[in-house]
Amino acid sequence: MWTTAVAALAVAGAAISGGAAMTATGLAGPSWGATTAVGSSGAGAQPPPRATLAPPDPTTCPVTSHGAVVDRANQRAWLCTDGAIVRVMPITSARSQPDPGVYAVYAEDMETTSYYGVRPSTLDRFVAFTYGEEEGARVAFHAVPRYSDDTLAQPLESVGTQARFGDSSGCIRVRPVDSVAIWDHLTVGDEVHVIT
């Protein structure tokens, strides 16, 4: 299975145009190109992580039975079981947070509300693992924010693209199908490794 994932991601990495490519899950997703992230948030902020063409590294997986890894530089995350990658997915994250480190899932909410952004939004399958750096808000995996009229904060096909890198206030946005996988995979106490 890992060989299949590496092959699929090599194809995705070769297509650095930001178009669709097959992932290890067999779902169409963005290709992760060798684009360099530009900009930073706030005075004294560290430069944003740089994207690479490297496939996900299984040595980054938690050694616990279930866990997740966040790679902000490449706008992707992966789920791990017993130290092996079992699913790779595109993400949209903030440029400057969460900081690299090891975190534990501490809360799960099927639905919560966010008041960040242009208007209130609903965050489905909210799996929290740390707190924001500036205002202390919870940082979590969740489906792309949904407004009261059922429109989304961003098109699903844009999740994982470098063009949307930094659109999140701090959370890890994923496609709804991936939010279900994360919700089913992680429980309170499971580790989340942020590597970039």
N, CA, C and O atoms as a DFTB+ gen file, in Angstrom:
784 C
 N C O
     1  1       0.818      -1.186       0.000
     2  2       0.000       0.000       0.000
     3  2       0.866       1.256       0.000
     4  3       0.548       2.217      -0.701
     5  1       1.964       1.269       0.778
     6  2       2.822       2.443       0.828
     7  2       3.422       2.714      -0.541
     8  3       3.534       3.872      -0.942
     9  1       3.815       1.660      -1.276
    10  2       4.364       1.844      -2.618
    11  2       3.345       2.535      -3.503
    12  3       3.704       3.421      -4.278
    13  1       2.073       2.144      -3.403
    14  2       1.013       2.785      -4.177
    15  2       0.888       4.252      -3.808
    16  3       0.728       5.105      -4.681
    17  1       0.961       4.551      -2.510
    18  2       0.851       5.942      -2.063
    19  2       2.002       6.778      -2.588
    20  3       1.800       7.906      -3.038
    21  1       3.225       6.224      -2.533
    22  2       4.394       6.957      -3.031
    23  2       4.264       7.197      -4.520
    24  3       4.543       8.295      -5.001
    25  1       3.839       6.170      -5.262
    26  2       3.688       6.320      -6.711
    27  2       2.642       7.376      -7.034
    28  3       2.848       8.211      -7.914
    29  1       1.518       7.338      -6.322
    30  2       0.454       8.316      -6.587
    31  2       0.919       9.723      -6.267
    32  3       0.613      10.662      -7.002
    33  1       1.657       9.877      -5.174
    34  2       2.119      11.210      -4.811
    35  2       3.250      11.677      -5.709
    36  3       3.412      12.880      -5.913
    37  1       4.034      10.757      -6.248
    38  2       5.068      11.146      -7.205
    39  2       4.419      11.715      -8.455
    40  3       4.902      12.693      -9.025
    41  1       3.303      11.088      -8.886
    42  2       2.561      11.613     -10.032
    43  2       2.033      12.996      -9.696
    44  3       2.119      13.915     -10.510
    45  1       1.480      13.146      -8.483
    46  2       0.952      14.443      -8.067
    47  2       2.065      15.477      -8.011
    48  3       1.874      16.612      -8.447
    49  1       3.212      15.108      -7.486
    50  2       4.319      16.041      -7.380
    51  2       4.878      16.440      -8.727
    52  3       5.381      17.553      -8.888
    53  1       4.796      15.542      -9.700
    54  2       5.318      15.848     -11.025
    55  2       4.457      16.879     -11.730
    56  3       4.940      17.614     -12.592
    57  1       3.187      16.937     -11.370
    58  2       2.273      17.888     -12.004
    59  2       2.182      19.132     -11.131
    60  3       1.189      19.322     -10.429
    61  1       3.191      19.969     -11.166
    62  2       3.268      21.100     -10.246
    63  2       2.408      22.277     -10.664
    64  3       2.626      23.402     -10.213
    65  1       1.464      22.031     -11.497
    66  2       0.600      23.118     -11.939
    67  2      -0.540      23.397     -10.987
    68  3      -1.236      24.398     -11.157
    69  1      -0.765      22.547      -9.982
    70  2      -1.877      22.754      -9.055
    71  2      -3.151      22.077      -9.529
    72  3      -4.208      22.284      -8.934
    73  1      -3.081      21.275     -10.583
    74  2      -4.247      20.580     -11.095
    75  2      -4.522      19.318     -10.313
    76  3      -3.829      19.021      -9.339
    77  1      -5.535      18.566     -10.732
    78  2      -5.932      17.358     -10.014
    79  2      -4.998      16.208     -10.326
    80  3      -4.450      16.128     -11.425
    81  1      -4.815      15.320      -9.365
    82  2      -4.032      14.110      -9.527
    83  2      -4.605      13.072      -8.582
    84  3      -5.305      13.424      -7.632
    85  1      -4.326      11.811      -8.821
    86  2      -4.812      10.760      -7.933
    87  2      -3.964      10.724      -6.679
    88  3      -2.752      10.936      -6.734
    89  1      -4.605      10.452      -5.535
    90  2      -3.896      10.328      -4.273
    91  2      -3.931       8.877      -3.841
    92  3      -4.519       8.028      -4.512
    93  1      -3.294       8.599      -2.710
    94  2      -3.245       7.233      -2.196
    95  2      -4.632       6.698      -1.899
    96  3      -4.821       5.482      -1.867
    97  1      -5.610       7.569      -1.680
    98  2      -6.959       7.119      -1.363
    99  2      -7.766       6.834      -2.626
   100  3      -8.880       6.317      -2.549
   101  1      -7.206       7.169      -3.789
   102  2      -7.936       6.981      -5.033
   103  2      -8.856       8.140      -5.344
   104  3      -9.557       8.109      -6.355
   105  1      -8.875       9.173      -4.497
   106  2      -9.712      10.329      -4.737
   107  2      -8.919      11.376      -5.490
   108  3      -7.714      11.515      -5.281
   109  1      -9.578      12.107      -6.355
   110  2      -8.889      13.185      -7.041
   111  2      -8.600      14.285      -6.045
   112  3      -9.451      14.630      -5.226
   113  1      -7.406      14.835      -6.111
   114  2      -7.011      15.905      -5.212
   115  2      -5.989      16.775      -5.893
   116  3      -5.541      16.454      -6.994
   117  1      -5.611      17.862      -5.272
   118  2      -4.644      18.745      -5.901
   119  2      -3.268      18.113      -5.914
   120  3      -2.965      17.240      -5.101
   121  1      -2.447      18.554      -6.835
   122  2      -1.061      18.114      -6.811
   123  2      -0.283      19.095      -5.966
   124  3      -0.550      20.296      -6.001
   125  1       0.671      18.600      -5.210
   126  2       1.445      19.435      -4.317
   127  2       2.736      19.799      -5.012
   128  3       3.633      18.966      -5.146
   129  1       2.834      21.025      -5.450
   130  2       3.974      21.442      -6.249
   131  2       5.093      22.036      -5.427
   132  3       5.003      22.166      -4.206
   133  1       6.148      22.393      -6.130
   134  2       7.346      22.930      -5.505
   135  2       7.287      24.448      -5.448
   136  3       8.286      25.122      -5.700
   137  1       6.139      24.977      -5.125
   138  2       5.989      26.427      -5.031
   139  2       6.503      26.884      -3.678
   140  3       6.364      26.168      -2.687
   141  1       7.084      28.050      -3.627
   142  2       7.548      28.601      -2.369
   143  2       6.473      29.510      -1.805
   144  3       5.979      30.402      -2.494
   145  1       6.109      29.279      -0.544
   146  2       5.126      30.131       0.109
   147  2       5.738      31.505       0.334
   148  3       6.924      31.611       0.648
   149  1       4.949      32.551       0.178
   150  2       5.438      33.907       0.322
   151  2       4.632      34.629       1.383
   152  3       3.426      34.410       1.503
   153  1       5.284      35.488       2.154
   154  2       4.579      36.309       3.130
   155  2       4.656      35.741       4.524
   156  3       5.122      34.620       4.731
   157  1       4.192      36.530       5.486
   158  2       4.130      36.087       6.867
   159  2       3.054      36.889       7.565
   160  3       2.536      37.859       7.012
   161  1       2.723      36.495       8.756
   162  2       1.684      37.216       9.475
   163  2       2.272      37.838      10.727
   164  3       2.769      37.130      11.603
   165  1       2.219      39.143      10.813
   166  2       2.624      39.841      12.019
   167  2       4.114      40.081      12.124
   168  3       4.920      39.451      11.440
   169  1       4.458      41.015      13.004
   170  2       5.855      41.353      13.237
   171  2       6.548      40.211      13.946
   172  3       5.976      39.593      14.844
   173  1       7.768      39.930      13.552
   174  2       8.548      38.879      14.191
   175  2       8.117      37.476      13.821
   176  3       8.629      36.507      14.383
   177  1       7.186      37.343      12.888
   178  2       6.724      36.018      12.494
   179  2       7.824      35.282      11.750
   180  3       8.619      35.893      11.036
   181  1       7.865      33.975      11.921
   182  2       8.827      33.161      11.200
   183  2       8.388      33.065       9.752
   184  3       7.195      33.163       9.462
   185  1       9.342      32.872       8.825
   186  2       8.942      32.710       7.435
   187  2       8.082      31.457       7.299
   188  3       8.289      30.480       8.019
   189  1       7.119      31.479       6.378
   190  2       6.263      30.315       6.214
   191  2       7.071      29.120       5.711
   192  3       8.118      29.294       5.087
   193  1       6.589      27.916       5.978
   194  2       7.305      26.726       5.507
   195  2       7.305      26.672       3.990
   196  3       6.410      27.214       3.341
   197  1       8.311      26.019       3.427
   198  2       8.447      25.888       1.973
   199  2       7.922      24.532       1.507
   200  3       8.138      23.508       2.155
   201  1       7.234      24.550       0.377
   202  2       6.707      23.321      -0.205
   203  2       7.845      22.504      -0.818
   204  3       8.851      23.055      -1.266
   205  1       7.669      21.189      -0.830
   206  2       8.646      20.279      -1.441
   207  2       7.908      19.266      -2.294
   208  3       6.679      19.189      -2.272
   209  1       8.671      18.496      -3.040
   210  2       8.071      17.426      -3.837
   211  2       8.123      16.078      -3.118
   212  3       7.671      15.073      -3.666
   213  1       8.658      16.042      -1.921
   214  2       8.826      14.784      -1.202
   215  2       7.474      14.168      -0.860
   216  3       6.546      14.878      -0.471
   217  1       7.360      12.852      -1.003
   218  2       6.118      12.183      -0.581
   219  2       6.018      12.205       0.944
   220  3       7.022      12.429       1.621
   221  1       4.829      11.976       1.491
   222  2       4.684      11.912       2.947
   223  2       5.655      10.890       3.540
   224  3       5.870       9.821       2.970
   225  1       6.230      11.228       4.671
   226  2       7.237      10.393       5.316
   227  2       6.592       9.582       6.440
   228  3       6.120      10.158       7.421
   229  1       6.566       8.251       6.310
   230  2       5.924       7.440       7.344
   231  2       6.620       7.532       8.697
   232  3       6.012       7.200       9.714
   233  1       7.877       7.974       8.742
   234  2       8.546       8.086      10.039
   235  2       8.000       9.254      10.857
   236  3       8.321       9.383      12.038
   237  1       7.181      10.106      10.242
   238  2       6.552      11.212      10.972
   239  2       5.292      10.770      11.703
   240  3       4.757      11.516      12.523
   241  1       4.815       9.569      11.414
   242  2       3.585       9.068      12.046
   243  2       3.774       8.840      13.536
   244  3       4.837       8.397      13.971
   245  1       2.743       9.143      14.320
   246  2       2.784       8.754      15.730
   247  2       2.906       7.239      15.834
   248  3       2.418       6.514      14.967
   249  1       3.547       6.764      16.880
   250  2       3.678       5.314      17.062
   251  2       2.474       4.728      17.783
   252  3       2.397       3.516      17.981
   253  1       1.533       5.581      18.175
   254  2       0.304       5.122      18.810
   255  2      -0.577       4.451      17.759
   256  3      -0.289       4.521      16.565
   257  1      -1.650       3.799      18.206
   258  2      -2.489       3.065      17.255
   259  2      -3.146       3.971      16.223
   260  3      -3.301       3.568      15.070
   261  1      -3.536       5.184      16.603
   262  2      -4.120       6.138      15.658
   263  2      -3.471       7.502      15.855
   264  3      -3.121       7.884      16.972
   265  1      -3.320       8.221      14.762
   266  2      -2.751       9.560      14.838
   267  2      -2.869      10.252      13.497
   268  3      -3.404       9.699      12.536
   269  1      -2.355      11.484      13.450
   270  2      -2.392      12.268      12.221
   271  2      -1.137      13.121      12.135
   272  3      -0.489      13.413      13.140
   273  1      -0.809      13.515      10.902
   274  2       0.338      14.385      10.643
   275  2      -0.150      15.542       9.783
   276  3      -0.914      15.340       8.839
   277  1       0.294      16.765      10.110
   278  2      -0.044      17.967       9.353
   279  2       1.238      18.508       8.728
   280  3       2.227      18.744       9.422
   281  1       1.209      18.699       7.419
   282  2       2.327      19.250       6.652
   283  2       1.824      20.539       5.997
   284  3       1.360      20.528       4.857
   285  1       1.923      21.665       6.746
   286  2       1.406      22.936       6.230
   287  2       2.105      23.357       4.952
   288  3       1.458      23.874       4.041
   289  1       3.415      23.148       4.863
   290  2       4.175      23.600       3.690
   291  2       3.616      23.022       2.399
   292  3       3.562      23.704       1.376
   293  1       3.208      21.782       2.454
   294  2       2.698      21.105       1.263
   295  2       1.179      21.019       1.235
   296  3       0.604      20.381       0.354
   297  1       0.524      21.672       2.212
   298  2      -0.934      21.719       2.273
   299  2      -1.546      20.321       2.167
   300  3      -2.401      20.050       1.324
   301  1      -1.075      19.453       3.049
   302  2      -1.586      18.086       3.101
   303  2      -1.468      17.558       4.524
   304  3      -0.720      18.086       5.347
   305  1      -2.218      16.513       4.783
   306  2      -2.159      15.823       6.067
   307  2      -2.323      14.342       5.780
   308  3      -2.772      13.954       4.701
   309  1      -1.958      13.524       6.747
   310  2      -2.200      12.102       6.589
   311  2      -2.571      11.479       7.919
   312  3      -2.154      11.921       8.990
   313  1      -3.376      10.429       7.805
   314  2      -3.782       9.648       8.969
   315  2      -2.874       8.442       9.068
   316  3      -2.453       7.886       8.053
   317  1      -2.573       8.038      10.289
   318  2      -1.668       6.922      10.523
   319  2      -2.318       5.902      11.450
   320  3      -3.054       6.256      12.371
   321  1      -2.036       4.648      11.192
   322  2      -2.454       3.555      12.063
   323  2      -1.223       2.712      12.358
   324  3      -0.559       2.230      11.440
   325  1      -0.919       2.534      13.633
   326  2       0.249       1.751      14.066
   327  2       1.516       2.167      13.333
   328  3       2.306       1.316      12.924
   329  1       1.717       3.474      13.163
   330  2       2.933       3.991      12.561
   331  2       2.986       3.949      11.046
   332  3       4.030       4.243      10.464
   333  1       1.885       3.589      10.389
   334  2       1.844       3.522       8.926
   335  2       0.814       4.513       8.384
   336  3      -0.239       4.719       8.988
   337  1       1.126       5.117       7.251
   338  2       0.195       6.051       6.610
   339  2      -0.947       5.269       5.985
   340  3      -0.722       4.328       5.224
   341  1      -2.185       5.664       6.312
   342  2      -3.350       4.968       5.761
   343  2      -4.220       5.865       4.880
   344  3      -5.059       5.367       4.130
   345  1      -4.029       7.170       4.963
   346  2      -4.807       8.090       4.119
   347  2      -4.082       9.420       4.034
   348  3      -3.642       9.960       5.049
   349  1      -3.958       9.949       2.823
   350  2      -3.360      11.266       2.590
   351  2      -4.461      12.167       2.048
   352  3      -5.266      11.747       1.218
   353  1      -4.491      13.428       2.532
   354  2      -5.561      14.332       2.096
   355  2      -5.041      15.757       1.974
   356  3      -4.103      16.139       2.675
   357  1      -5.645      16.548       1.086
   358  2      -5.272      17.953       0.973
   359  2      -5.876      18.750       2.125
   360  3      -6.910      18.375       2.677
   361  1      -5.221      19.853       2.481
   362  2      -5.705      20.733       3.549
   363  2      -5.580      22.192       3.116
   364  3      -4.870      22.514       2.163
   365  1      -6.273      23.053       3.824
   366  2      -6.030      24.491       3.768
   367  2      -5.738      24.911       5.200
   368  3      -6.545      24.678       6.100
   369  1      -4.580      25.530       5.406
   370  2      -4.175      25.909       6.758
   371  2      -3.767      27.373       6.809
   372  3      -3.720      28.058       5.788
   373  1      -3.475      27.836       8.010
   374  2      -2.864      29.149       8.202
   375  2      -1.388      29.032       7.826
   376  3      -0.841      27.931       7.786
   377  1      -0.758      30.148       7.554
   378  2       0.675      30.135       7.246
   379  2       1.538      30.010       8.495
   380  3       2.609      29.406       8.445
   381  1       1.090      30.568       9.610
   382  2       1.967      30.686      10.777
   383  2       1.593      29.800      11.964
   384  3       2.304      29.804      12.969
   385  1       0.522      29.059      11.881
   386  2       0.126      28.198      12.997
   387  2      -0.718      27.042      12.496
   388  3      -1.320      27.141      11.427
   389  1      -0.775      25.963      13.235
   390  2      -0.104      25.713      14.507
   391  2       1.402      25.482      14.309
   392  3       1.850      25.063      13.242
   393  1       2.158      25.766      15.360
   394  2       3.607      25.559      15.304
   395  2       3.916      24.076      15.176
   396  3       3.141      23.234      15.631
   397  1       5.060      23.751      14.550
   398  2       5.479      22.342      14.531
   399  2       5.587      21.810      15.959
   400  3       6.057      22.507      16.858
   401  1       5.153      20.588      16.152
   402  2       5.198      19.971      17.467
   403  2       4.256      18.786      17.542
   404  3       3.623      18.412      16.555
   405  1       4.174      18.210      18.713
   406  2       3.315      17.060      18.970
   407  2       2.180      17.528      19.877
   408  3       2.421      18.137      20.919
   409  1       0.947      17.241      19.477
   410  2      -0.242      17.661      20.202
   411  2      -1.129      16.438      20.431
   412  3      -0.993      15.422      19.750
   413  1      -2.030      16.551      21.390
   414  2      -3.012      15.491      21.641
   415  2      -4.408      16.028      21.349
   416  3      -4.737      17.155      21.719
   417  1      -5.222      15.221      20.689
   418  2      -6.624      15.583      20.478
   419  2      -7.259      15.718      21.861
   420  3      -7.128      14.826      22.698
   421  1      -7.954      16.845      22.100
   422  2      -8.558      17.047      23.414
   423  2     -10.071      17.265      23.362
   424  3     -10.722      17.269      24.407
   425  1     -10.640      17.445      22.171
   426  2     -12.088      17.649      22.086
   427  2     -12.569      17.296      20.685
   428  3     -11.839      17.427      19.703
   429  1     -13.813      16.848      20.621
   430  2     -14.466      16.557      19.339
   431  2     -15.892      17.085      19.401
   432  3     -16.650      16.764      20.316
   433  1     -16.247      17.904      18.407
   434  2     -17.610      18.427      18.311
   435  2     -18.128      18.124      16.911
   436  3     -17.481      18.461      15.919
   437  1     -19.279      17.497      16.831
   438  2     -19.862      17.196      15.519
   439  2     -20.083      18.489      14.730
   440  3     -19.944      18.510      13.507
   441  1     -20.426      19.559      15.437
   442  2     -20.674      20.842      14.789
   443  2     -20.382      21.955      15.784
   444  3     -20.755      21.860      16.954
   445  1     -19.716      23.006      15.326
   446  2     -19.488      24.183      16.151
   447  2     -19.568      25.416      15.259
   448  3     -19.620      25.296      14.035
   449  1     -19.578      26.585      15.857
   450  2     -19.712      27.826      15.097
   451  2     -18.453      28.666      15.231
   452  3     -17.866      28.757      16.309
   453  1     -18.049      29.275      14.136
   454  2     -16.917      30.195      14.127
   455  2     -17.419      31.595      13.802
   456  3     -18.290      31.781      12.952
   457  1     -16.850      32.571      14.496
   458  2     -17.189      33.966      14.237
   459  2     -16.021      34.713      13.581
   460  3     -16.038      35.940      13.486
   461  1     -15.006      33.960      13.129
   462  2     -13.899      34.547      12.376
   463  2     -14.333      34.714      10.929
   464  3     -15.252      34.037      10.470
   465  1     -13.692      35.590      10.230
   466  2     -13.992      35.755       8.810
   467  2     -15.096      36.763       8.575
   468  3     -15.439      37.557       9.451
   469  1     -15.651      36.714       7.354
   470  2     -16.622      37.720       6.931
   471  2     -17.988      37.566       7.583
   472  3     -18.722      38.546       7.714
   473  1     -18.339      36.353       7.993
   474  2     -19.625      36.111       8.657
   475  2     -19.545      34.792       9.416
   476  3     -18.657      33.984       9.142
   477  1     -20.444      34.555      10.357
   478  2     -20.406      33.308      11.113
   479  2     -20.509      32.092      10.185
   480  3     -21.185      32.128       9.157
   481  1     -19.823      31.025      10.576
   482  2     -19.862      29.805       9.775
   483  2     -19.944      28.584      10.680
   484  3     -19.589      28.634      11.858
   485  1     -20.417      27.494      10.103
   486  2     -20.509      26.225      10.807
   487  2     -19.302      25.387      10.440
   488  3     -18.934      25.288       9.270
   489  1     -18.687      24.780      11.449
   490  2     -17.526      23.916      11.260
   491  2     -17.957      22.496      11.621
   492  3     -18.184      22.190      12.792
   493  1     -18.068      21.644      10.626
   494  2     -18.501      20.261      10.850
   495  2     -17.323      19.363      11.204
   496  3     -16.214      19.537      10.701
   497  1     -17.589      18.401      12.080
   498  2     -16.616      17.405      12.522
   499  2     -15.322      18.070      12.982
   500  3     -14.266      17.909      12.369
   501  1     -15.430      18.802      14.052
   502  2     -14.370      19.628      14.634
   503  2     -13.562      18.768      15.597
   504  3     -14.069      18.377      16.649
   505  1     -12.303      18.467      15.251
   506  2     -11.431      17.623      16.073
   507  2     -10.270      18.505      16.545
   508  3      -9.313      18.733      15.806
   509  1     -10.368      19.000      17.794
   510  2      -9.431      19.990      18.327
   511  2      -8.191      19.342      18.927
   512  3      -8.271      18.329      19.622
   513  1      -7.017      19.966      18.636
   514  2      -5.765      19.421      19.165
   515  2      -4.813      20.476      19.734
   516  3      -3.795      20.101      20.316
   517  1      -5.090      21.764      19.596
   518  2      -4.275      22.807      20.218
   519  2      -5.081      24.104      20.268
   520  3      -6.268      24.122      19.943
   521  1      -4.421      25.189      20.680
   522  2      -5.060      26.501      20.765
   523  2      -4.304      27.497      19.900
   524  3      -3.099      27.360      19.688
   525  1      -5.024      28.507      19.399
   526  2      -4.421      29.531      18.558
   527  2      -3.416      30.379      19.320
   528  3      -3.506      30.533      20.538
   529  1      -2.460      30.923      18.583
   530  2      -1.374      31.688      19.190
   531  2      -1.798      33.076      19.646
   532  3      -1.275      33.574      20.644
   533  1      -2.721      33.709      18.953
   534  2      -3.040      35.100      19.264
   535  2      -4.264      35.269      20.153
   536  3      -4.237      36.088      21.071
   537  1      -5.309      34.541      19.916
   538  2      -6.538      34.733      20.683
   539  2      -6.927      33.514      21.506
   540  3      -7.932      33.545      22.217
   541  1      -6.159      32.461      21.423
   542  2      -6.433      31.280      22.215
   543  2      -7.604      30.440      21.755
   544  3      -8.053      29.560      22.489
   545  1      -8.116      30.693      20.540
   546  2      -9.221      29.893      20.010
   547  2      -8.752      28.467      19.753
   548  3      -7.568      28.222      19.521
   549  1      -9.679      27.550      19.797
   550  2      -9.333      26.152      19.532
   551  2      -8.883      25.986      18.082
   552  3      -9.444      26.600      17.174
   553  1      -7.869      25.153      17.876
   554  2      -7.377      24.814      16.538
   555  2      -7.696      23.348      16.313
   556  3      -7.425      22.504      17.168
   557  1      -8.278      23.048      15.146
   558  2      -8.790      21.705      14.901
   559  2      -8.785      21.374      13.421
   560  3      -8.643      22.250      12.568
   561  1      -8.944      20.089      13.135
   562  2      -9.342      19.644      11.805
   563  2     -10.841      19.894      11.717
   564  3     -11.547      19.692      12.706
   565  1     -11.352      20.328      10.568
   566  2     -12.795      20.415      10.351
   567  2     -13.072      20.544       8.857
   568  3     -12.187      20.889       8.074
   569  1     -14.303      20.264       8.479
   570  2     -14.709      20.442       7.084
   571  2     -14.633      21.921       6.723
   572  3     -14.719      22.781       7.599
   573  1     -14.473      22.216       5.442
   574  2     -14.463      23.600       4.971
   575  2     -15.676      24.307       5.580
   576  3     -16.785      23.774       5.537
   577  1     -15.476      25.505       6.148
   578  2     -16.591      26.217       6.796
   579  2     -17.792      26.400       5.870
   580  3     -17.657      26.659       4.674
   581  1     -18.970      26.255       6.476
   582  2     -20.239      26.335       5.754
   583  2     -21.052      27.489       6.335
   584  3     -21.223      27.590       7.550
   585  1     -21.551      28.359       5.451
   586  2     -22.366      29.498       5.884
   587  2     -23.832      29.088       6.002
   588  3     -24.214      28.007       5.556
   589  1     -24.648      29.948       6.601
   590  2     -26.060      29.628       6.851
   591  2     -26.845      29.354       5.572
   592  3     -27.860      28.659       5.609
   593  1     -26.388      29.890       4.441
   594  2     -27.063      29.619       3.163
   595  2     -26.494      28.387       2.458
   596  3     -26.786      28.150       1.285
   597  1     -25.680      27.602       3.172
   598  2     -25.033      26.376       2.698
   599  2     -23.946      26.601       1.652
   600  3     -23.487      25.637       1.038
   601  1     -23.521      27.845       1.432
   602  2     -22.344      28.065       0.596
   603  2     -21.109      27.791       1.450
   604  3     -21.171      27.841       2.678
   605  1     -19.989      27.504       0.792
   606  2     -18.750      27.171       1.491
   607  2     -17.773      28.342       1.472
   608  3     -17.825      29.191       0.582
   609  1     -16.898      28.381       2.443
   610  2     -15.895      29.438       2.551
   611  2     -14.881      29.379       1.414
   612  3     -14.241      30.383       1.102
   613  1     -14.730      28.217       0.796
   614  2     -13.834      28.072      -0.348
   615  2     -14.311      26.899      -1.189
   616  3     -14.931      25.978      -0.658
   617  1     -14.033      26.912      -2.497
   618  2     -14.413      25.771      -3.334
   619  2     -13.645      24.516      -2.903
   620  3     -12.464      24.597      -2.567
   621  1     -14.302      23.377      -2.911
   622  2     -13.650      22.147      -2.464
   623  2     -12.426      21.806      -3.305
   624  3     -11.455      21.255      -2.787
   625  1     -12.463      22.131      -4.600
   626  2     -11.317      21.812      -5.459
   627  2     -10.095      22.674      -5.137
   628  3      -8.993      22.377      -5.600
   629  1     -10.277      23.738      -4.348
   630  2      -9.142      24.593      -3.987
   631  2      -8.439      24.132      -2.713
   632  3      -7.366      24.639      -2.387
   633  1      -9.027      23.178      -1.987
   634  2      -8.393      22.669      -0.768
   635  2      -7.087      21.976      -1.172
   636  3      -7.081      21.123      -2.060
   637  1      -6.002      22.342      -0.526
   638  2      -4.700      21.747      -0.817
   639  2      -3.851      22.532      -1.795
   640  3      -2.700      22.170      -2.041
   641  1      -4.392      23.591      -2.354
   642  2      -3.609      24.372      -3.311
   643  2      -2.796      25.439      -2.590
   644  3      -3.220      25.962      -1.559
   645  1      -1.641      25.754      -3.131
   646  2      -0.803      26.801      -2.563
   647  2      -1.502      28.160      -2.636
   648  3      -1.239      29.039      -1.815
   649  1      -2.387      28.332      -3.612
   650  2      -3.110      29.599      -3.751
   651  2      -3.978      29.890      -2.529
   652  3      -4.223      31.057      -2.222
   653  1      -4.450      28.858      -1.822
   654  2      -5.320      29.052      -0.652
   655  2      -4.551      28.916       0.666
   656  3      -5.134      29.070       1.739
   657  1      -3.245      28.629       0.591
   658  2      -2.409      28.516       1.786
   659  2      -2.479      29.834       2.547
   660  3      -2.138      30.883       2.001
   661  1      -2.915      29.790       3.792
   662  2      -3.054      30.988       4.609
   663  2      -4.478      31.484       4.735
   664  3      -4.730      32.436       5.473
   665  1      -5.422      30.863       4.033
   666  2      -6.822      31.300       4.112
   667  2      -7.480      30.962       5.448
   668  3      -8.465      31.597       5.825
   669  1      -6.960      29.993       6.155
   670  2      -7.518      29.614       7.453
   671  2      -6.942      30.515       8.545
   672  3      -5.811      30.988       8.435
   673  1      -7.720      30.748       9.588
   674  2      -7.242      31.538      10.734
   675  2      -6.293      30.741      11.614
   676  3      -5.562      31.319      12.419
   677  1      -6.294      29.427      11.470
   678  2      -5.427      28.578      12.291
   679  2      -5.787      27.118      12.219
   680  3      -4.935      26.255      12.430
   681  1      -7.050      26.823      11.920
   682  2      -7.492      25.431      11.837
   683  2      -7.010      24.759      10.560
   684  3      -6.446      25.397       9.670
   685  1      -7.246      23.464      10.496
   686  2      -6.893      22.654       9.340
   687  2      -8.193      22.312       8.618
   688  3      -8.931      21.418       9.033
   689  1      -8.464      23.038       7.529
   690  2      -9.672      22.784       6.732
   691  2      -9.445      21.586       5.821
   692  3      -8.377      21.436       5.228
   693  1     -10.460      20.735       5.718
   694  2     -10.408      19.586       4.813
   695  2     -11.732      19.468       4.059
   696  3     -12.728      20.092       4.424
   697  1     -11.724      18.667       3.015
   698  2     -12.971      18.409       2.284
   699  2     -13.907      17.614       3.201
   700  3     -13.438      16.882       4.072
   701  1     -15.223      17.752       3.013
   702  2     -16.162      17.026       3.880
   703  2     -15.891      15.522       3.957
   704  3     -15.972      14.943       5.040
   705  1     -15.576      14.893       2.850
   706  2     -15.305      13.450       2.856
   707  2     -14.102      13.135       3.745
   708  3     -14.087      12.107       4.423
   709  1     -13.104      14.002       3.748
   710  2     -11.939      13.790       4.600
   711  2     -12.245      14.097       6.062
   712  3     -11.658      13.487       6.955
   713  1     -13.153      15.032       6.316
   714  2     -13.533      15.316       7.711
   715  2     -14.206      14.101       8.339
   716  3     -14.050      13.848       9.534
   717  1     -14.955      13.349       7.534
   718  2     -15.584      12.115       8.036
   719  2     -14.499      11.099       8.392
   720  3     -14.570      10.453       9.437
   721  1     -13.493      10.958       7.522
   722  2     -12.401      10.011       7.784
   723  2     -11.646      10.389       9.054
   724  3     -11.319       9.519       9.862
   725  1     -11.366      11.673       9.236
   726  2     -10.661      12.131      10.438
   727  2     -11.518      11.885      11.677
   728  3     -11.032      11.374      12.686
   729  1     -12.790      12.249      11.593
   730  2     -13.725      12.056      12.710
   731  2     -13.779      10.588      13.126
   732  3     -13.785      10.275      14.316
   733  1     -13.818       9.697      12.150
   734  2     -13.892       8.259      12.431
   735  2     -12.562       7.702      12.938
   736  3     -12.545       6.692      13.642
   737  1     -11.445       8.351      12.585
   738  2     -10.110       7.819      12.883
   739  2      -9.564       8.288      14.238
   740  3      -9.010       7.490      14.995
   741  1      -9.719       9.576      14.539
   742  2      -9.110      10.144      15.743
   743  2     -10.079      10.203      16.910
   744  3     -11.276      10.428      16.730
   745  1      -9.549       9.998      18.103
   746  2     -10.320      10.157      19.333
   747  2      -9.492      10.973      20.318
   748  3      -8.297      11.183      20.109
   749  1     -10.119      11.423      21.373
   750  2      -9.428      12.195      22.400
   751  2      -8.216      11.408      22.898
   752  3      -8.320      10.227      23.229
   753  1      -7.077      12.079      22.945
   754  2      -5.825      11.461      23.383
   755  2      -4.914      11.061      22.233
   756  3      -3.712      10.897      22.442
   757  1      -5.447      10.897      21.019
   758  2      -4.603      10.540      19.877
   759  2      -3.670      11.687      19.542
   760  3      -4.011      12.853      19.744
   761  1      -2.480      11.356      19.025
   762  2      -1.472      12.365      18.713
   763  2      -1.661      12.956      17.324
   764  3      -2.058      12.273      16.380
   765  1      -1.363      14.256      17.229
   766  2      -1.285      14.971      15.966
   767  2       0.129      15.565      15.899
   768  3       0.523      16.334      16.776
   769  1       0.871      15.215      14.880
   770  2       2.213      15.765      14.683
   771  2       2.137      16.837      13.597
   772  3       1.743      16.553      12.466
   773  1       2.511      18.054      13.939
   774  2       2.618      19.126      12.954
   775  2       4.096      19.192      12.592
   776  3       4.932      19.500      13.442
   777  1       4.422      18.902      11.322
   778  2       5.833      18.797      10.947
   779  2       6.351      20.042      10.221
   780  3       7.561      20.262      10.174
   781  1       5.461      20.858       9.656
   782  2       5.889      22.129       9.049
   783  2       4.825      23.166       9.332
   784  3       4.961      24.319       8.921
